[in-house]
Amino acid sequence: MSPVNPTFAVLAILTALATCFFITKKVGPPETEGRYASIDGLRGYLAFAVFLHHSAVWYFYLHSGKWVVPPSNLYTHLGQTSVALFFMITGFLFYTKIIDSRSRAIDWQKFFISRLLRLVPLYLFAMLLLVLVTVYRSNGTLNEPVPAMAKTLIKWLTFTMFGAPAINGLSDTWIVMSGVTWSLPYEWFFYLALPVAALTVRSIPPIPYLLLGVGSTAFAATRGLELHNVLAFGGGIFAALAVHYEALRQVAMLKIAPAILVACVVAVVSLFQTAYGYPQLVLISIAFMLIAGGCNLFGLLTNAVSRTLGEMAYSIYLLHGIILFTVITLVMGVENATQLPPIMYWLLIVAITPLVIIISFTTFTRIEKPSMQRVPVVTALLTRRFRRRAKRPEIVSGAVS
């Protein structure tokens, strides 16, 4: 049986949904928040698709020693197209905030605090796991000078904006996380550039945030960002503008809309080997606009199980690589994993799917959710401190002036 048979992906997805079903039965369905419930469900499928993509990459990496996309349009697009859609979701949701700022001003301090508390705590947990894996693989031996190690860790702790170098001399460090951190600088550059984007709707942010946006945009321009990934955010921005028109929302609610959506995705997967190209980006953008406009694929994207999967999307995306690496190299051993025939390898992936889901749900409930719930408290605390500093009398040469 071919190692890129679509049946394996279907079986793993069904296993993931079954696990989410039992989680939903035990803890209850997630609350429906916001106006775009379809996007909430979409996130989970995208994150799990990236897990399937890297599972396929791992199979061929074990046999060739080369970390490259699998020889399959489907398994390639499970990674590349999913990440493009993640970028579109970001572009859509946050440019929608920009559009809404014409009538309701953005609290920029709260916005950036929310981004920090949304992304940083889980990322720090992932970095802790990465370091622990590195220590284990190095047998507790320090292979490079402490200053060099500190510099390396700083690069990782800054979301790999300055690169993802080997830790402690282990050249395959990035493979421990399946290289997923490459997308995070794009997300941060987009967030930081939003004060500049606000100018497009004649909403003027406070000067410090505007300067932050200008500076981050200039910095991003020096990092050699891939145009395709930047344009994916543009697809989300275009969707944010489009859904304000009643005509698009009506099209998205038509009975034929799911067929159009599926046709766009099928065309991308069947006609193109990669997601990197203008025709692919257009087709993906059309599919995404329909979802943003309210097309929920006959309720698939909005049911409780899908929304449960969607809640843990960031955890699945960030942690699945560590789980794959641990199971394949540290538990089974590379030699044993390499000898597995395709069907047995994918049965292993299906077997660890509940583990991925349960760990991701746990980190969502224990790390992500509590951090997000602290946003109002942290914002209020910082606001009070800034106000006290602003009111504090200036002291010059020991005298109050």
C-alpha positions in Angstrom: 0.0 0.0 0.0 1.3 3.5 -0.9 2.6 5.5 2.1 0.6 8.5 0.7 -2.7 6.7 0.3 -5.5 9.2 1.3 -7.2 6.5 3.4 -4.6 7.0 6.1 -5.4 10.7 6.4 -9.2 9.9 6.5 -8.7 7.3 9.3 -6.5 9.7 11.3 -9.1 12.5 11.0 -11.9 10.3 12.1 -9.9 9.2 15.1 -9.2 12.8 16.0 -12.9 13.7 15.7 -13.9 10.6 17.8 -11.5 11.7 20.5 -12.9 15.2 20.4 -16.4 13.8 20.6 -15.6 12.1 23.9 -13.9 15.2 25.2 -17.0 17.3 24.2 -19.3 14.7 26.0 -17.2 14.9 29.1 -16.6 18.7 29.4 -19.4 20.1 27.3 -19.2 22.0 24.0 -17.2 25.2 23.6 -19.0 28.5 23.8 -19.9 30.1 20.5 -18.2 33.4 20.4 -18.1 36.1 17.7 -19.6 36.3 14.3 -17.5 33.8 12.5 -18.2 30.4 14.0 -17.2 28.6 10.8 -13.7 29.9 11.2 -13.6 28.5 14.7 -14.1 25.0 13.4 -11.8 25.5 10.4 -8.8 26.1 12.6 -8.8 22.7 14.1 -8.9 20.9 10.8 -6.1 23.0 9.5 -3.9 22.3 12.5 -4.6 18.6 12.3 -3.9 18.7 8.5 -0.4 20.1 9.3 0.1 17.1 11.7 -0.8 14.7 8.9 1.5 16.5 6.5 4.5 16.2 8.9 3.6 12.6 9.6 4.0 11.9 5.8 7.2 14.0 5.7 8.6 11.9 8.6 7.9 8.6 6.8 10.1 9.7 3.8 12.7 11.4 6.1 13.2 8.1 7.8 14.0 6.4 4.5 15.9 9.2 2.7 17.3 11.4 5.4 15.9 14.4 3.5 13.2 16.7 5.1 11.2 17.5 2.0 7.5 17.6 1.0 6.0 14.2 0.4 5.6 12.9 -3.2 1.8 13.5 -3.0 -0.2 16.6 -3.9 -2.7 15.8 -1.1 -0.1 15.4 1.7 1.8 18.4 0.4 -1.3 20.6 0.5 -2.3 19.4 3.9 0.7 21.4 5.1 1.2 24.3 2.6 -2.5 25.1 1.9 -3.4 24.8 5.6 -0.7 27.3 6.6 -1.9 29.7 3.8 -5.4 29.4 5.3 -4.1 30.1 8.8 -2.5 33.3 7.4 -5.8 34.2 5.8 -7.7 33.7 9.0 -5.2 36.1 10.8 -5.6 38.7 8.0 -9.3 38.4 8.0 -10.0 38.6 11.8 -7.6 41.4 12.5 -8.3 43.5 9.5 -12.0 43.2 10.5 -11.0 44.8 13.7 -9.3 47.6 11.7 -12.5 48.1 9.7 -14.6 48.1 12.9 -12.3 50.7 14.4 -14.0 53.4 12.2 -16.9 53.2 14.7 -15.3 51.6 17.7 -11.7 52.6 18.6 -9.2 49.8 19.1 -7.6 49.6 22.6 -4.1 49.0 21.2 -2.6 48.3 24.6 -5.2 45.6 25.2 -4.8 44.2 21.7 -1.0 43.6 22.1 -1.4 42.2 25.6 -4.0 39.8 24.2 -1.5 38.7 21.5 1.3 38.2 24.0 -0.9 36.2 26.4 -2.4 34.2 23.5 0.9 33.1 22.0 3.8 33.4 24.5 2.8 31.1 27.4 2.3 28.0 25.2 5.3 28.9 23.1 7.5 29.0 26.3 6.1 25.6 27.3 7.1 24.3 23.8 10.5 25.8 24.2 10.9 24.0 27.6 10.0 20.7 26.0 12.5 21.4 23.2 15.3 22.1 25.7 14.4 19.0 27.7 14.6 16.9 24.5 17.9 18.5 23.6 19.3 17.8 27.1 18.2 14.2 26.9 19.7 13.7 23.4 23.0 15.4 24.6 23.2 13.1 27.6 23.3 16.2 29.8 26.6 17.3 28.2 27.2 21.0 27.2 28.7 20.9 23.7 29.1 24.6 23.2 30.1 27.7 25.3 27.5 29.2 27.6 27.4 32.5 25.7 26.8 30.8 22.4 24.1 28.7 24.0 22.4 31.8 25.5 22.5 33.5 22.1 20.9 30.4 20.5 18.2 30.2 23.1 17.4 33.9 22.7 16.8 33.4 19.0 14.4 30.6 19.7 12.6 32.5 22.4 12.0 35.4 20.0 9.8 33.1 17.9 12.7 32.4 15.6 12.5 35.9 14.1 16.3 35.9 14.0 16.6 32.2 12.9 16.3 28.8 14.4 19.9 27.7 15.0 21.1 24.3 16.3 20.8 24.0 20.1 23.9 22.5 21.8 25.4 21.6 18.5 22.5 19.3 17.4 22.0 20.3 13.7 18.5 18.7 13.5 17.1 20.8 16.4 14.4 22.3 14.2 13.1 18.9 13.2 12.1 18.2 16.8 9.3 20.7 16.2 8.9 19.7 12.6 10.0 23.2 11.7 6.6 24.7 12.5 8.1 27.9 14.1 8.9 29.3 10.6 5.3 30.7 10.4 5.2 32.5 13.7 7.4 35.5 12.7 4.9 36.1 9.9 2.1 36.2 12.4 4.0 38.6 14.7 5.0 40.9 11.8 1.4 41.1 10.8 0.2 41.9 14.3 2.9 44.6 14.8 2.1 46.2 11.4 -1.6 46.6 12.2 -1.3 50.2 13.5 0.0 51.1 10.1 -2.8 49.1 8.4 -5.3 51.2 10.5 -4.4 54.2 8.4 -6.0 52.6 5.4 -9.4 53.2 7.0 -8.5 56.6 8.4 -8.1 55.4 11.9 -5.1 56.9 13.5 -3.5 54.9 16.4 -1.5 56.6 19.2 1.9 57.7 18.0 3.9 55.0 19.9 1.9 52.2 18.4 2.1 53.8 14.9 5.9 54.0 15.3 5.9 50.4 16.4 4.1 49.5 13.2 6.4 51.4 11.0 9.5 50.0 12.7 8.2 46.4 12.5 7.2 46.8 8.9 10.7 48.1 8.0 12.3 45.2 10.0 10.1 42.6 8.3 11.2 44.0 4.9 14.8 43.1 5.8 14.0 39.5 6.7 13.4 38.3 3.2 9.8 37.2 3.7 8.2 35.0 1.1 5.8 37.0 -1.1 3.3 34.1 -1.3 2.9 34.0 2.5 2.5 37.8 2.7 -0.1 37.6 -0.1 -2.0 35.0 1.9 -2.6 37.6 4.6 -3.8 39.8 1.7 -6.4 37.1 0.8 -7.7 37.4 4.4 -7.8 41.1 4.2 -9.8 41.0 0.9 -12.2 38.6 2.5 -12.7 41.0 5.4 -13.7 43.7 3.0 -15.8 41.3 0.9 -18.0 40.0 3.8 -19.3 43.5 4.4 -21.2 43.2 1.2 -24.6 41.5 1.6 -24.2 39.9 -1.9 -21.2 37.8 -0.8 -23.0 36.7 2.4 -26.0 35.6 0.4 -23.8 33.6 -2.0 -22.1 32.0 0.9 -25.4 30.8 2.2 -26.6 29.3 -1.1 -27.0 25.5 -1.3 -24.4 25.5 -4.0 -21.8 27.3 -1.9 -20.4 24.1 -0.3 -19.9 22.6 -3.8 -18.1 25.7 -4.9 -15.9 25.6 -1.8 -15.0 22.0 -2.2 -14.4 22.4 -6.0 -11.9 25.2 -5.3 -10.0 23.0 -2.8 -10.1 19.9 -5.1 -8.8 22.0 -8.0 -5.9 23.3 -5.9 -5.0 19.8 -4.7 -5.4 18.0 -8.0 -4.0 20.6 -10.4 -1.0 22.0 -8.5 1.9 20.2 -6.8 2.3 23.0 -4.3 0.3 25.9 -2.8 2.8 28.4 -4.0 1.4 30.2 -7.0 -1.1 32.9 -7.9 -3.8 30.6 -9.3 -3.7 28.5 -6.1 -3.9 31.6 -3.9 -6.9 32.8 -5.8 -8.8 29.5 -5.5 -7.9 29.2 -1.8 -9.0 32.8 -1.2 -12.4 32.1 -2.9 -12.9 29.0 -0.7 -12.0 31.1 2.4 -14.3 34.0 1.5 -17.2 31.5 1.4 -16.3 30.2 4.8 -15.9 33.8 6.2 -19.2 34.7 4.6 -21.0 31.9 6.6 -20.6 28.7 4.6 -20.2 26.0 7.2 -20.1 22.9 4.9 -23.6 21.7 6.1 -22.7 22.3 9.7 -19.4 20.4 9.7 -17.4 23.5 10.6 -19.8 24.7 13.3 -20.7 21.6 15.2 -19.5 21.1 18.8 -16.9 18.5 17.9 -15.3 20.7 15.2 -15.3 23.7 17.5 -13.6 21.6 20.3 -10.9 20.6 17.8 -10.7 24.3 16.8 -10.1 25.5 20.3 -6.9 23.4 20.6 -5.6 24.4 17.1 -2.6 26.4 18.4 -1.6 23.5 20.7 -1.9 20.9 18.0 0.1 23.1 15.6 2.9 23.9 18.0 3.2 20.6 19.9 2.6 17.8 17.3 6.2 17.9 16.0 7.6 17.3 19.5 5.2 14.4 19.9 6.1 12.9 16.6 9.8 13.3 17.3 9.5 11.7 20.7 7.5 8.7 19.6 9.5 8.0 16.5 13.1 8.6 17.7 13.1 8.3 21.5 10.4 5.7 22.1 10.4 3.5 19.0 13.9 4.3 17.8 14.7 5.4 14.2 15.8 2.0 13.1 12.6 0.3 14.3 10.5 3.1 12.8 12.3 2.9 9.5 11.5 -0.8 9.2 7.7 -0.3 9.5 5.8 -0.9 6.3 3.5 2.0 5.3 0.3 0.5 6.8 2.0 -0.2 10.1 3.6 3.3 10.1 0.3 5.0 9.6 -1.4 2.8 12.2 1.2 4.2 14.6 0.2 7.7 13.5 -3.5 6.8 14.1 -2.6 5.3 17.4 -0.9 8.5 18.6 -3.6 10.7 17.3 -5.6 10.6 20.5 -2.4 11.4 22.4 -1.9 14.5 20.2 -5.5 15.6 20.8 -5.5 14.9 24.6 -2.2 16.7 25.2 -3.3 19.6 23.0 -6.7 19.9 24.9 -4.8 19.7 28.2 -2.4 22.5 27.2 -5.3 24.6 25.9 -7.2 24.3 29.1 -4.2 24.6 31.4 -2.0 27.1 29.6 -3.8 28.9 26.7 -7.2 29.5 28.2 -6.1 30.7 31.6 -3.7 33.1 29.9 -6.3 34.5 27.6 -8.7 35.0 30.6 -6.1 37.2 32.2 -6.1 39.8 29.4 -8.6 42.2 31.1 -6.8 41.9 34.4 -3.4 42.5 33.0 -4.6 45.4 30.8 -6.3 47.1 33.8 -3.2 46.6 35.9 -0.9 48.2 33.3 -3.3 51.0 32.7 -3.4 51.9 36.4 0.4 51.8 36.6 0.8 54.1 33.5 -1.7 56.5 34.9 0.1 56.6 38.3 3.4 57.3 36.5 1.8 60.1 34.4 0.4 61.7 37.6 3.6 61.3 39.6 5.3 64.8 40.3 8.6 65.3 38.7 11.5 65.5 41.2 14.4 67.8 40.3 17.5 68.2 42.5 15.6 66.9 45.5 12.7 69.3 45.2 9.3 68.7 43.8 8.6 70.9 40.8 
